[in-house]
Each structure stands twice: as structure tokens, then as C-alpha cells.
Amino acid sequence: MKQWLAKRGIQYLFLLFSAALGVAVAVVSVWADGATGSDKKDWAFIAGISAFGVVLITHFEKRLVEKGKERAEDRAIRAEADMTQLYSTRLRPLSDTLKELTELYATAAPLPSSVPSQTASDLRQRRKEILDQVLAGAVTLTAPPVGPSFIPRARCSFYLYDATTGGFTLEGTFPGYRTPRTTIDPTGAAHMKNEILGGGGKTFRIDGIQVDHSYLVPAGTGYKAVIAVPVIHGTKEIGILSVDAPSYSDFIDHHVPLMESLANILAASYALG
């Protein structure tokens, strides 16, 4: 009962005062209808004060609701940040170990040069399933959908690197209704190769402070923030996993190790085939 009064009591109190003052305005207007002279002015003054009180209470009530909404949003943001930190600290060591184990296995027992077609097809299908889950997971864990439409705000893409040509092609993206470039031109490929994939790999981030633009997010796409991480196993450069969001504030520092963990999982899947 006390909790209910603490949460709702003030709102209902404002509602009661607002209703009472509204009735006072109506009653005063009726009583003052036949008044003249100073009485007319007195009644008009009372009606004016009552009407002002209605407006003032309505404003305070609205502001109270807005503050409650702001507090709820702040709590949701903090909870999301805490959850992201938890995923980062728990997932990162696991993904590192999985990647190392897969690389060790692939080195000790590599696939034969000639793989049966059915086996190759099964490997591709399993790898695609992992890729789809990584893409969807990156969107959900970084900039999750919000109501009322619950349309995904982030977009995650994986660009496969071709060491022979030095080019990148889009291997997968989520969600599928707003796809990025399907083929990267030489200028973009050089940027991605040199600044993200090359030299053992280095995470690239557009945060609006140190970096505020990139080839990865052309103007007019509706995205500003980017975290792009290299996908590498051993010395083999596989590609780049990139997640985009509408605003810089959508990404926090803990999202970087989270994306690196997902990239490690993706690298492990490519190490076996």
C-alpha cells in the first residue's frame, strides 16, 4: 500500500486538485453571470486564479510523468550497458579459447584437399547458420529494437576478403531490408585492408569524437556509428565484421570486445574449411 501511494499518490492528488479547480471555474462562471461592479471583478479574479491553478497542476503532472519516463529510460540504458559488459567479460574468454582450439584442430587435422561434395555442402550450411546467428546477435546485443515498431536499429554485415584480388564482397547482412554495398570498390577495399584487416588486425570505430566518418558508412544511409572488427584465424585473413547504428550514443566501450568476441566465433567457423 505504501509503495502504491508513493508511486501513484501524488498523481492522484494532482488529478483531484485539477478536478476541483476545474469545477470551481465552472461554478464561479455561473455565480458571476449576474454580478456587476466590484463583485464581477472579484468573481472574475477567483475564476482566473482557479483556471491558472488548473494549468499549473496539469503542467506539474505532465512533468512528473516525463521525469518518470526519463528515469525508466535511464534504468533501461544502465541495465543494457551492464548486460553488455557481462556478455563482453564472459563471452570474450570463451570465444578466444574456442578460436585457439579450432585453429589447433585445423592445423593438426586439416581437411583433405579433395572433400566430398556433400561434406563441403554441409560445412557451408553450418557456417552460414553460424554467420546468421552472429549477425543477428550483434544487432540485438548492441542497439536492440525499441517500441512501438520494434524495428532493428542496428545493422551488422560481414565482408569476405579475397586475398587473390584484394577485394571484399558482402557475405551476409542483418536485417536484410537495408543492405549495405554488395561489392567494395578499390578505394574502400584499401581502407578496409590497411586500417582494419592488415597488420594482424585492428578494430576500427566511428564514435563521433576521434573518428566521425568512414567509407563504411556513406552519407544518406541513416547510420553514423560503426564498429568494424577483423576476422582472422592464424595468419589467414578472412574478412571484416561490421555493425552500424543510427547514433554515436548507441555504442558504448563494452560493445567493442563484444564484437571482437563474435568475430572470433566467426573466425573459428572458417578455420574448419
Rosetta blueprint (number, residue, H / E / L):
1 M L
2 K H
3 Q H
4 W H
5 L H
6 A H
7 K H
8 R H
9 G H
10 I H
11 Q H
12 Y H
13 L H
14 F H
15 L H
16 L H
17 F H
18 S H
19 A H
20 A H
21 L H
22 G H
23 V H
24 A H
25 V H
26 A H
27 V H
28 V H
29 S H
30 V H
31 W H
32 A H
33 D H
34 G H
35 A L
36 T L
37 G H
38 S H
39 D H
40 K H
41 K H
42 D H
43 W H
44 A H
45 F H
46 I H
47 A H
48 G H
49 I H
50 S H
51 A H
52 F H
53 G H
54 V H
55 V H
56 L H
57 I H
58 T H
59 H H
60 F H
61 E H
62 K H
63 R H
64 L H
65 V H
66 E H
67 K H
68 G H
69 K H
70 E H
71 R H
72 A H
73 E H
74 D H
75 R H
76 A H
77 I H
78 R H
79 A H
80 E H
81 A H
82 D H
83 M H
84 T H
85 Q H
86 L H
87 Y H
88 S H
89 T H
90 R H
91 L H
92 R H
93 P H
94 L H
95 S H
96 D H
97 T H
98 L H
99 K H
100 E H
101 L H
102 T H
103 E H
104 L H
105 Y H
106 A H
107 T H
108 A H
109 A L
110 P L
111 L L
112 P L
113 S L
114 S L
115 V L
116 P L
117 S H
118 Q H
119 T H
120 A H
121 S H
122 D H
123 L H
124 R H
125 Q H
126 R H
127 R H
128 K H
129 E H
130 I H
131 L H
132 D H
133 Q H
134 V H
135 L H
136 A H
137 G H
138 A H
139 V H
140 T H
141 L H
142 T H
143 A L
144 P L
145 P L
146 V E
147 G L
148 P L
149 S L
150 F L
151 I E
152 P L
153 R L
154 A L
155 R E
156 C E
157 S E
158 F E
159 Y E
160 L E
161 Y E
162 D E
163 A L
164 T L
165 T L
166 G L
167 G E
168 F E
169 T E
170 L E
171 E E
172 G E
173 T E
174 F E
175 P L
176 G L
177 Y L
178 R L
179 T L
180 P L
181 R L
182 T L
183 T E
184 I L
185 D L
186 P H
187 T H
188 G H
189 A H
190 A H
191 H H
192 M H
193 K H
194 N H
195 E H
196 I H
197 L H
198 G L
199 G L
200 G L
201 G L
202 K L
203 T L
204 F E
205 R E
206 I E
207 D L
208 G L
209 I L
210 Q L
211 V L
212 D L
213 H L
214 S L
215 Y L
216 L L
217 V L
218 P L
219 A L
220 G L
221 T L
222 G L
223 Y L
224 K L
225 A E
226 V E
227 I E
228 A E
229 V E
230 P E
231 V E
232 I E
233 H E
234 G L
235 T L
236 K E
237 E E
238 I E
239 G E
240 I E
241 L E
242 S E
243 V E
244 D E
245 A E
246 P L
247 S L
248 Y H
249 S H
250 D H
251 F L
252 I L
253 D L
254 H L
255 H H
256 V H
257 P H
258 L H
259 M H
260 E H
261 S H
262 L H
263 A H
264 N H
265 I H
266 L H
267 A H
268 A H
269 S H
270 Y H
271 A H
272 L L
273 G L
